[in-house]
Amino acid sequence: MARAVLSQADISRALTRISHEILESNRGSSDLVILGIPTRGVILARRIAETIARIEPDAAPPPAGALDVTMYRDDLTRTRTRTPQPTELPAGGIDGKTVVLVDDVLFSGRTIRAAFDALNDLGRARAVRLAVLVDRGHREFPIRADFVGKNLPSSTRERINVRLAEIDGDDAVAIDDTVAAEGGEA
């Protein structure tokens, strides 16, 4: 049985707050690159970049892209993986930039660890920050998000379902009390 925890309005407010926090941390939008981790992280990254552009209309909007980490995961042989998707870097790359990685749910930290490896193959960022819509705890790596929409303590037996209009038709976050995939994110 699923229990709703964030509505469309809650998600919108969380992304607006995260956008403001990113701007404050970076002291503006210069030299900022926002990379989403497929699938829903890419959509969230684009929304954050659009929100930052609205907040600072006189500044150049931060470029948004996608960082596929599928082949960098350390659990490829143990869990079902999705088909790799293209990595899309902005024209200027990441060298010397502050990169904000964006994902929908932070769980074990394995996806983010893989993202660090993928970033290293693409260049040398000045700094890397992490923004997540939901931090559910249960880390297996010493990784913490810099910008969090909602801390959502949960059981390892529960699954966090993030729905975004661009894919699912509506925006919502719910907790499902069915067993989550072992070692996977969500």
C-alpha positions as CSV (number, residue, x, y, z in Angstrom):
1,M,0.0,0.0,0.0
2,A,1.4,3.4,-1.0
3,R,1.4,6.4,1.3
4,A,1.7,9.9,-0.3
5,V,4.5,12.0,1.2
6,L,5.0,14.8,-1.3
7,S,2.5,16.5,-3.6
8,Q,3.2,18.4,-6.8
9,A,3.2,21.6,-4.8
10,D,5.6,20.1,-2.2
11,I,8.0,19.0,-5.0
12,S,7.9,22.4,-6.6
13,R,8.7,24.2,-3.3
14,A,11.5,21.8,-2.6
15,L,13.1,22.3,-6.0
16,T,12.8,26.1,-5.6
17,R,14.5,25.9,-2.2
18,I,17.2,23.7,-3.6
19,S,17.8,26.1,-6.4
20,H,18.2,29.0,-4.0
21,E,20.6,27.0,-1.8
22,I,22.7,26.1,-4.9
23,L,22.9,29.8,-5.8
24,E,23.8,30.8,-2.3
25,S,26.5,28.1,-2.0
26,N,28.0,28.9,-5.4
27,R,27.6,32.7,-5.0
28,G,25.6,32.9,-8.2
29,S,25.3,30.8,-11.3
30,S,28.7,31.4,-13.0
31,D,30.8,28.3,-13.6
32,L,27.9,26.1,-12.6
33,V,26.9,22.8,-14.4
34,I,23.9,20.8,-13.4
35,L,24.0,17.1,-14.3
36,G,21.1,14.8,-13.7
37,I,21.4,11.0,-13.2
38,P,18.9,9.2,-15.4
39,T,16.1,8.8,-15.4
40,R,14.3,11.2,-13.1
41,G,17.4,13.0,-12.0
42,V,17.8,14.4,-15.5
43,I,14.3,15.9,-15.3
44,L,14.9,17.3,-11.8
45,A,18.2,18.8,-13.1
46,R,16.5,20.6,-15.9
47,R,13.8,21.9,-13.6
48,I,16.5,23.2,-11.2
49,A,18.4,24.9,-14.0
50,E,15.1,26.5,-15.2
51,T,14.3,27.7,-11.7
52,I,17.8,29.2,-11.3
53,A,17.4,31.0,-14.6
54,R,14.1,32.5,-13.3
55,I,15.7,33.5,-10.0
56,E,18.7,35.2,-11.7
57,P,17.3,36.4,-15.0
58,D,20.2,38.7,-15.8
59,A,22.8,35.9,-15.4
60,A,23.6,33.2,-18.0
61,P,21.4,30.2,-17.2
62,P,23.4,27.2,-15.9
63,P,23.8,24.4,-18.4
64,A,22.0,21.2,-17.6
65,G,22.9,17.8,-18.8
66,A,22.8,14.0,-18.1
67,L,25.4,11.7,-16.5
68,D,24.7,8.0,-17.1
69,V,26.4,5.9,-14.4
70,T,25.1,2.5,-15.4
71,M,28.4,1.0,-16.5
72,Y,30.2,2.4,-13.4
73,R,28.0,0.7,-10.9
74,D,29.6,-1.9,-8.6
75,D,26.5,-4.1,-8.5
76,L,25.9,-4.8,-12.2
77,T,26.2,-8.6,-11.8
78,R,23.9,-8.7,-8.7
79,T,21.0,-6.4,-9.6
80,R,18.8,-5.7,-12.5
81,T,20.0,-2.6,-14.3
82,R,18.4,-0.4,-16.9
83,T,19.6,0.2,-20.4
84,P,22.5,2.7,-20.5
85,Q,21.4,6.1,-21.7
86,P,23.6,8.8,-23.3
87,T,25.7,11.1,-21.1
88,E,25.1,14.7,-22.2
89,L,27.7,17.3,-21.1
90,P,27.3,21.0,-21.8
91,A,29.5,22.3,-24.6
92,G,32.1,23.8,-22.1
93,G,32.5,20.4,-20.3
94,I,33.1,20.2,-16.5
95,D,36.7,21.2,-16.2
96,G,37.1,24.0,-13.5
97,K,33.3,24.1,-13.0
98,T,31.2,23.4,-9.9
99,V,29.1,20.4,-10.9
100,V,25.8,19.7,-9.1
101,L,24.8,16.1,-9.5
102,V,21.0,15.7,-9.2
103,D,19.2,12.4,-8.4
104,D,15.7,11.7,-7.2
105,V,16.4,9.4,-4.2
106,L,19.5,9.0,-2.2
107,F,19.6,5.5,-0.6
108,S,22.7,3.3,-0.3
109,G,25.0,5.8,-2.1
110,R,26.1,3.3,-4.7
111,T,24.7,5.4,-7.6
112,I,26.5,8.5,-6.4
113,R,29.7,6.6,-6.0
114,A,29.4,5.5,-9.6
115,A,28.7,9.1,-10.6
116,F,32.0,10.2,-9.0
117,D,33.8,7.5,-11.1
118,A,32.0,8.6,-14.3
119,L,32.8,12.3,-13.6
120,N,36.5,11.5,-13.2
121,D,36.5,10.0,-16.7
122,L,35.0,13.2,-18.1
123,G,37.2,15.9,-16.7
124,R,38.2,17.6,-13.5
125,A,35.5,19.6,-11.8
126,R,36.5,22.4,-9.4
127,A,33.9,21.0,-6.9
128,V,31.1,18.5,-6.9
129,R,27.9,19.0,-5.0
130,L,24.9,16.6,-4.6
131,A,21.2,17.6,-4.8
132,V,18.5,15.0,-4.2
133,L,14.7,15.3,-4.0
134,V,14.5,12.6,-1.2
135,D,17.2,11.4,1.2
136,R,15.9,8.2,2.7
137,G,19.0,7.1,4.7
138,H,20.5,3.6,4.9
139,R,23.9,4.6,3.4
140,E,26.5,2.0,2.5
141,F,29.0,4.6,1.6
142,P,30.1,7.8,3.4
143,I,28.1,10.1,1.1
144,R,25.8,12.9,2.0
145,A,23.7,15.3,-0.1
146,D,24.5,19.0,0.0
147,F,20.9,20.0,-1.0
148,V,17.9,17.9,0.1
149,G,14.3,18.4,-0.8
150,K,13.0,16.0,1.9
151,N,14.6,13.8,4.5
152,L,12.4,10.8,4.6
153,P,13.4,8.1,7.1
154,S,12.1,4.8,5.9
155,S,12.5,1.1,6.4
156,T,14.8,-0.9,4.0
157,R,11.6,-2.9,3.2
158,E,9.9,0.2,1.9
159,R,10.3,1.6,-1.6
160,I,10.2,5.3,-2.4
161,N,8.3,6.0,-5.6
162,V,9.0,9.3,-7.3
163,R,6.6,10.3,-10.1
164,L,7.4,13.2,-12.4
165,A,4.9,14.6,-14.9
166,E,7.3,14.3,-17.8
167,I,7.4,10.5,-17.5
168,D,4.5,9.5,-15.2
169,G,1.9,12.1,-15.9
170,D,2.0,13.8,-12.5
171,D,4.4,14.8,-9.7
172,A,4.2,12.9,-6.4
173,V,6.4,11.0,-4.0
174,A,5.0,8.0,-2.1
175,I,6.3,5.3,0.2
176,D,5.3,1.8,-0.8
177,D,5.6,-0.8,1.9
178,T,6.6,-3.6,-0.5
179,V,10.2,-4.8,-0.3
180,A,12.7,-2.7,-2.2
181,A,15.3,-4.3,-4.4
182,E,18.3,-5.5,-2.4
183,G,21.2,-3.1,-2.8
184,G,19.4,-0.9,-5.3
185,E,18.5,2.8,-5.1
186,A,15.0,3.9,-4.3
